[in-house]
Amino acid sequence: MANSPQSKKRARQNERRALVNQSRRSRIRTFLRKVEEAIASGDHAAAAEALKAAQPEVMRGVNKGIFHKNTASRKISRLAARVKALG
């Protein structure tokens, strides 16, 4: 357990940041799931639109420290390739 005032404050901040990061990660996963569903339905236009909406969200996650840059790039690249294969 945190003893010093500084470590107590840090623990409080960490709890708040964890909740923010959790909601952000969930939001990004929702965007990615929409792309997956559009690909599964076979609708190229919907998949391309969903991917276009998901890309900035994923990269924002990188800027906020949710994902590593290479992880986000890999996810976007693989989704883009699958969307392209539909068309």
N, C-alpha and C positions, 0 to 999 in steps of 0.2 A: 504494500500500500504506500502511496505517496506521503512523504512526511513534510518536506519543506514547502513553504507557500508556492514557490516556483513550480515544483513538481506537481502540486495539487492543481494549479492553474493549467499546466500542460495536460494533465489528465482530462480536465474539463474540455479543453480545446480539442483534444484528440477525439473525444466522444462526439462533439459537434461536427468535426470534419468527417468522421466516419459516416455519419448519417447523410451528409451532403454528398459524399462520394458514392454511397450506396444508391441514392436516388438517381444520381447522374449515370452510374453504370447501368441501372435498370432502364433508364430512358434510352440509352444507346442500344441496349439489347433489344428493346422494342422496335427501334428503327431497323436493326439488322433482321429481326424476325419478319418484318413486313416485306423486306426484299426477298427473303427465303420463300415466303408464301407466294409472292408474285412469280418467282421463278418456278415454283412447284405447279402453279396454275397454268404455266406456259404462256402467259401474257407478256410479250416482249415490251410493249409500251408501258405497262404498269410497273414492270420490273425495273426498267430504265428510270422511270420517274421516282420510284422508291429508292433506288441507288443514289440518284442525284440528291435526294433529301437526306440520306443516311451519311454520305461522305463528310459534310461539314460537322455533323454531330460527332462522328468518330474522331475526327481530327481535333475537335474541341476537347474531347476526352484526353487526347495526348497533351494538349496545352495545359490542362488542369491536373495532369499527373495521374490519370486513371489508368491509361494504357501506355505501354512503351511505343515509341514511334514506329519501330519495325513491325510490331504486332498489328498496329492499326493499318499500316500500309499493306501488309500481307492479307488481312481480312478484306480490305477494299479491292485489292488486286484480284483475289480469287472470286469475289462476288462479281466484279466487272467482267471477268472472263466468262463466267457462267451466264451472265445477262447477254453478253455478246454472242455466245453460242446459240441462244434462243433465236436471235434474229437471223 
